[in-house]
């Protein structure tokens, strides 16, 4: 069965309804749908004192950089342009809707993962697998960890390596050599463990992201007279009668927009909470707000700038946009930025998968070494795959990770809401007390 058929079946109406329903519930209940909620998220993260990483734990900046490394990558660059070409400009609107509802999902999964993390020989470790085990669902936790491992090696790394290989194509003709180079660089970084991954992402991503966003913004400013037309296309195609005739166009736009939005910010998948759980920050509420900030930066800054740049300039890809507006410099910067974004995503997914491997085999150093080789092989394989095929494979594994993570959020829904109101998490199933008590009083926006 073709991978595209499996992908379309997994991302059908039931999955979209679950994703949007959970997202809407948490976004509204936690008060994150208001401008004040978003403002407080930024105030409590970027504009507040930050804890430095201690030992093998990450600083909050390294944690969000690792999370953004897995999100602000190909999904926010090539993926957005691909969504527009496949689903039309209206898919951008549904990407916004999915991302807006994903704010609450991201807070919920980060906060619950952080609150039930464990202190291990690697430092703080957490994620949906630890939460499910603590609640008495050990087998489901193991299943999530296994899916995370497979998603890292066969999904997250393959898509990113595919784009990195595209960048190297101009300098290296042989695709096998390109794949080997990417695999070797990846293996060199990830062999240093999660601390090195966090440091590399924290060093690379802020500067590359700012430069990329500036060029996108300048492209839009140079074509500002076409911005109203782009907005009309986005809302007109998303809500217009012509595109929704028979429901076929509307269904395609909704599915493509939500799939690309979820692949970009990963809210609901349970991947980035693994990095947040390893942060030195002690308050799960604050760490949850870092997750909100991540979704906002990824979806409403980077992805939106990409969408407007593509629509305003009338180009099909971001590379074509930069070449059109900045000539050779734009093309060169795009190649450098895409390579670093793709590489950051590969090592971020290695972080997630390695934590899952440690959960499954806590006493086996050999398992960790084999997983790193698995990631390198996945990067090599991804460099040889067609772009559409690599996206389809990643979408499949991402969808499979959704279900156990959403089950966790369903079982923890009342505790998450209570915790956001300053009442703390209750006891896990089986009478085990969570590792963190109540840290604060007041709602989501409390100081």
QUIWORA-V569454 format. One record per helix or strand of 3 or more residues. SS is the DSSP state (h for helix, s for strand). FROM is the first residue (numbers start at 1). TO is the last residue. Records with the same first field share a line. If there is no record, write none. Layout:
SS=FROM-TO, FROM-TO
This chain:
h=3-10, 13-29, 35-43, 60-71, 74-76, 78-87, 90-115, 128-134, 138-168, 175-190, 193-222, 224-239, 245-265, 273-277, 284-313, 318-360, 365-384, 387-411, 413-420
s=118-120, 123-125
